[in-house]
Amino acid sequence: MKKIFLVLTITLFAISAFSQNNTQSEQEEWKPSQDEYTNFDISKFITPDIVRNQLGLNLDMYSNYSRSRVNNVSSSESSNSIFTGNFESYFSHYVNTRKKITSLESRLSFNGNYNSQRNYQNNYTIMDHNVENVSMYNFYIDWLNRKYFSKLFYLNYGIYGSVSYSFEQETMNNQTGERSDIKQRAFNLNISPRIGIGYGRIENVQDARQAIYIANALSKKKVLTRNLSNDELFELSQKISTVKNKRFLDSRLHLIDEITTVDSFFVSNNLLIDNGAAYFTTLYDMWQYGDLFTRKSGYEISLAARPYFYDQNRKYTPEEQKNFYNSYQYTMSLDYSYEKPFKLNWQHSVAAGVSGNISSSFQRYEQTGNIDEYTTDSKGFTVYANYSLGYYPNTRTNVRVTAQQQMLKSYYHNEGDYYDNEGSNINSISALSASLYYYFSPNLRLAGSCSLRYLSNNNGDYSNINQFASSFSVQLTYYIY
């Protein structure tokens, strides 16, 4: 895993360095010591009234074919074909004013999986053929609103929900011609409203960082009469935030309006020596790539209550088996978040909290006239803490390392047709992860991540489980606008 992480890091930095050296060599973004505004504090930026919308598409595909042969008394061969695909569209809506902060996210996705396995024996005679098809449809929505009654005190409320449907079919054929066809259908529903109070405010300050990118790049191009003052930088930052409120599908008109607004700022303040090609190409480049990564500043502490409901219905054919499961949970949590930009290119992020919950679940199994029912009642307590260090070496690249620790203590009581027991669990999760992002263009992003996790589960006298896990992923995302 260390080798994978090292290779991924070197690769993405090499791609970014090559791109920067070929398209922005004179700007020398990899040399922050030459920046004119190294000591500018973007954490002091105050977001104006803004409205942001984003629509994106994500497509993942994977295919694999393998064939193996065993030579013995009766030679045999097997082949396996796998194809998986995922299509996802998502929309986000964000409003930030002094009186409220609203965020709305929704996702619609389709996942498909096809797996075909054949076994051969003696002159390639098919002994058996198994085919598995899985498809899943999912819709998700998350709405959160904060209404400020004073500068820092707010009411927090919203709702999360998701609906999914999955269909799985497994077909098996053997050498005698016998065929079995097993189908499984499942429907899932999640609903979780939220209400609470809080104190503090975390501002999005990436527009202030973009203003520094623009001013610094223009200064290196020697097209400015002088350096911008701090007041002018904050004024430019707010103009950048305001003009981004306009979102429409025609990207050309969108870009013209944005560049015109920023250009008018430099013209009205008599900041330009030359407004020729060097000026406009630099402004265009920094506008496209200067705000690709979220930067935040501030702190928040909140107390919230969150009821939660989950329901699942699953049906199997031809066995006519039905499974029902639903659960209710009530959670009260106290959370703290802190964000601090450091020297323009670094970001400190801290999150910590405690929560308690009470839950109850019910399961029902039906098969060939038999009915089994089970209930579980539990209560638990959770403590967590996270720290992230982000590094933003240039406009295209972001590296983030995160350390996490979580402790969970729970008590449960299970009751069913064949058993009645109770006990307690202690879970501990320690994790270290890293993520890297590189933008080929403002609409095309490559993301890579890896993580190491250690999990410990102590279930009283029943079991004590320790597990080490690692993961690695690469994702390519395209944004429509």
N, C-alpha and C positions, 0 to 999 in steps of 0.2 A: 504493500500500500504506500510506503514511503517513496518507493521508486516511481509508482504511478503518479503520485502527487508532484514529485520533482519534475518528471517529464512534462506533465500538464502545465506546470508553472513556467518552465523554460520555453515551451512551445508557444504559449499565448504571449509571453513577453517578447519573444522573437518576432512573432507576427506583428505585434503592436509597434515594436521598434522599427521593423522594416517599413511598415506603412507610414509611420511618422517621418522617417528619414527621407522617404521618397516624395511625400506630398506636402510635408510641412517642415522640411529640413531647416529652413531659415528661422523658423519660430523656436526650434530647439526646446520642445515641451519637456524633454527628458532632463532638462537642466533647470530645476526650480530655483537654483541660487541666482539665476540671472533675471528672475521675475522682478518687475518694478513694484509689485504690491504684495510682497511676501508677508508683511506684517499686518495686512488688512484683516479685520476680524469680521468674518461673514456671520458669526453667531448673533450679531446685533441687528441683523436684517429683520424688518417687520413686514410680513406678507400683506399686500393690499387685497381688496376684495377680488377673488378669482373664481372662475368656473373652468374645470378641465374635464374633457371626455377622451376616452381611448377605446378603440375597437381593434381586436387582434385575432389572428388565426394561428393555430399550432398543429403541425402534422408530423407524426412519428411513424416510421415503418421499420419492420425487422423481418428478415427472411433467413432460413437456414435449411440446408439439405445435407444429410449424412447417410452413408451406406457402409456396412461392415460385413465381413465374411468369416465364418468359423469352419476350419477344415478338420473333420474327424470322421468317424464311421459313416455318418450321414451328414454331408456338408450342408450348411445352412447360411442364409444371408438375411439381413434385415436392412430396411431403409426407413428414414424418418424425415418428413417435410414439415417445416413450421413457418407460418407467416402470421405476423401480428401487425395491427395498424391502429392508430389513434388519431382522431380528428377532433379539435376543440376550438370553439369560438368564445370570446369573452369580451365583456364591455364593462368599463368603469366610469363612474361619474363622481366628481369631487368638487365641493364648494367650500371655500374658506373666507369667512368674513370675521369682523371683530365680535359679532353676536352669535355666530354659529359655525360649526364645522360639520359637514355632511359628506359621507362616503357611501357609494353604492357600487357593488360588484356583482356581476352575474356571469355564469358560465354554462355553456351547453356543449356536451361532449358525446362522442360515439367511440366505442372501443370494440375491436373485432379480433378474434384469434382463431386460426385454423391449424390443426395438427393431424397429420396423416402418417400412420405407421404400418408398414407391410413386413411380413416375415415369409421368407422363401425357403424351400428345401427340395433337394434332388431335382436337377434340371429346371430350376427356377419356378417350380410349382408354388403358387401362392397358398400358404398354410392358413394365414389369417390376415385380416385387414381391419384396422381400427381407425376411425375418423372422429375427431372432436371439433365441434364448432361452438364458439362462445361469442356472444355479442352483448353489449351493455350500453344503455342510454342513461344519461345523467343530466339533471338541471340543478344549479346551485345559485343561491342568492344570499347576499350579506349586506344589510343596511345598518348604518350606525350614525347617530346624530348627537351632537353636543351643543347645547344651548347655554351660552354664557350669561350669567346674571350680573357679573362684575368683570373686572379685567381678568381674573384668574379662576373664579369659582364657576362651576358649570354643572348642568344636569345632563346625564348620559343615558341614552335609550336607543334601542334598535331591535333587530330580529335577524336571525340566521335560519335558513331552511334549505333542504335539498330533497329531491325526488329522483329515484333511480329505478330502472327496470332492466333485468338481465334474463337472457335465454341461453341455455346450454343444451346441446344435443350431442350424444355419444352413440355412434353406430359401430357395431362389432360384427364381422363375418368370419366364420371359420371354414376349414377345408371340407366339411360335410354339407356346406350350404346353409347352415343355421345362421339366423340373423337376429340380433337384438338391438333395439332402439330405445335408448333412455333419454328422456327429456326433463329438463329442470327449469322452472320459471320462478323468478323472485321479484318482489316489489318492496322497496325500502322508502321510508319517510322519516325525515329529521326536522324538528322544529325547536328553536331555542330563542325566546325573547330575552331582552336584557334591560335593566334599569339600574341607575346608580347616580352617585354624586362624585365630584372630583375637584381638585385644585391644581392649577398650573397650566402650562400651554407649551406644546412642542411645535415650533415653526419649521416649515420647509424652506431651506435656504439655498437650494441649488441654483436659483435664479441669480442670487448674489455671486455665487461662484462663477456662473457663466459671464456675468458682467466683468469679473476679473480676467477671465480667459480672453474676452474681446479686447479689453483695454490693454492687456499685456501684449497680445499678438499684434495689435495696431502700433504699439510703441516700438516693437522690434522691427516692424516694417518701415518705421520712421515716417509715418504719415500724420502724426499728431503734433500739434504746436507745443503741447506740454502734457505732463501727467495729470490725470483726473484727481480732484480732491476727494476726500471721504464722502462729503455730502453729494458730490456729483456721481460717485459710484453707487450710492444708495438710491439716488434718483433714477439712474439708469437701470438698476435692479428692479425697481418698481414698475418702470415702463415695460421691461421685459416680461414681468409677471402679468401685467394687464393685457398686453397685446396677444398673449398666448390663450386668452379666453376664447378667441374666435377659432372655432374648429369646423372645417367643412371638407368634403371629399376631394375637391379640386386643389391639389397640393400646390399648384403653381400660383393661384390667386392667394392662397394662404401665405406662401413664402414671400410674395411681393408685398403684401400688407405688413408683415412682420419686419422685413428688411427696411422698408420705407419708414416705419415708425422709429426704429433704432437709428437710422441714418439722420432723421430729422433732429434727434437729440444732439448728435455731434455737430451738425451744421448750426443749430440755434445757439450752441455754446461756443462757437468759433474755435473748435478743437482741431480742425483739419488743415493740414498743409497741402495735401494732395488727395483728391477724391477720385482718383483714376482706378485702373484695373487692380493694382496691388491692394488698395483699400477695400474695394468691393469683394474681391475673391477671398480676402482674409476674413472680412465680416461674414460672408456667406458660410465659410468653413466653420468658424467658431459658433455660428448660430446653429448649424446642423448638429455639431458634436459637443457643444459646451454644456448641455444639461441632461445628458443621457443617464446620469446616476443620481439617485435621491440623496440629498444631504439634509440633515435635521439639526435643530438646536433647541434646548430647553429641557423642562422636566414636567412630569405629571404624577400625581398620586390619586388613586381612585378607589372607591368602595362600591361594589356592584353585586346585585342579585341576579341569578340566571337560572330559571327553570328550564328543563330539557325533556323532550319527549322523542322516543324512537320506536318505530313500528316496522316489523318485517313479516311478510307472508311468503312462504316458499312452498311450491307444489312440484311433485315428481310424478311422472307417468312412464310406463303403464302401471307401476305399483300402486298408484293412487295414494301416495303418501303426502301428508300436509304438515308443515311446521309453522307455528305462529310464535312470534316473540315480540314483546313490547316492554319498554322500561320508562320510568320517570325518575328524574333527578333534580334536586334543588341545591344550588351552589351559591355560597357567599364568598367573595374574594376581595382581598386588599392588594393592590398592585402599584408598583413604582417603576417609572421609566425615566431615563436620563440620556440625553444626546448632546455631544460636545464636539464641534469641529476643532481641529488642532492644526495650525500652520497650513491651512488651505488644503493640503493633500492627505490629511489624516482625519479619522473619525473615531471617537470613543462612544460606545453604546453600552448601556447597563440596563438590565431589567431584573426585578426581583418581586416576589410576592408570596402570600400565603392564602390558602383557601380551605374551606370545609364543605362537605357535601353529605346529603342523605339521599339514598336511591332505593328503588324497588323495581323488580323485574318479574315477568311472568312468561313461561314457556309452555307450549302445548304441542304434543306430537300425536298425529292420527295416522294409523296404518292398519288396513284390513280389519276394521272394527275395533281395534285397540286404541285406547286413549291414555296418554301419560301427561301429567301436569306437574310443573315445578315452579316454585317461587324463591326469590332471593331478596333479602333485605340487607342493606349495608350502609355504613357511614364511614367517612374517611377524612383525612387531613393531609394537605400537600404543601410543601415548601419548595421553592425553586429560585435559582439565580443564574443569570446569563451575562456574559461579557463578550463584546465583539470589538475587534480592531480592524478598521477599514483603511485601505490605502488606495489612493486615486492618482497614479503617476502621470496620467495624461487624460485627454478627453475621451478616449476610446476604451480604456482599460480600468477595471476595478478588481481588487483582491481583498477578500475579507476572511478573517480567521475568528472562529467563535468557540468559546468554552462554555459548557452547560453542566449544571448539576441539579438534580431533582430527587426529592425524597417523598415517598407516599406511605402513609400508614392507614390501614383500613380494617374494619371489623365486619363480619358477614354472618348471615344465618340462612342456610339452605333448607328448604322443605319440599319434599316430593312424595310420589307414590311408593318409592322404594328406599328412601333415606331421609334423615333429618339430622343435620350437623351444623356446627358453627365454629368459627375460628377467626384468625387475624392474619393479615399480610403486611410485610414490610418490603417495599420496593425501592431500589436505588438505581438511578440512571446517571452515568457520567459520560459526557460526549465531547469530542473535539472534532471540529469540522472546518473545511476551507472551501471557498467558492471563488471562481474567477469568471469575469465577463469580458467579452470583447465584441465590439460593434464593427461589422464590415461596412455598414451604412446605418443611418438613423433608424431604418426600419428592419434591419436584419441583424440579429444578435446571436452569438455563440456563447453558451453558458456551460461551465463544467464545475463539478463539485465532488468532494470526497469526504468521508467521515469515518471516525473510529468511535465505537460505543462499548461501554461496559455496563451490563445489567446484572443486578443481584436481586433475587426474590427469596424471601424467607417466609414460608407458610407454616409457622409454628412447628409442630411435631410431624407434619406431613411431608414436607420437602424443603430443600434448600438448593436453589438453582443459581448458578453463576454462568453468565454468557458473554462472550466477546463477539462483536459483529463489526463488519466494515462494509462500506458501500462506495460506489463510483458511478457517476452519470455524466452524460454529455447531451446537450439539447440545443436545437436550432429553432429560433422563433422569428416569425415575420409579423410586423404590425401593419395593418391596412392604413391607419391614420392615427 
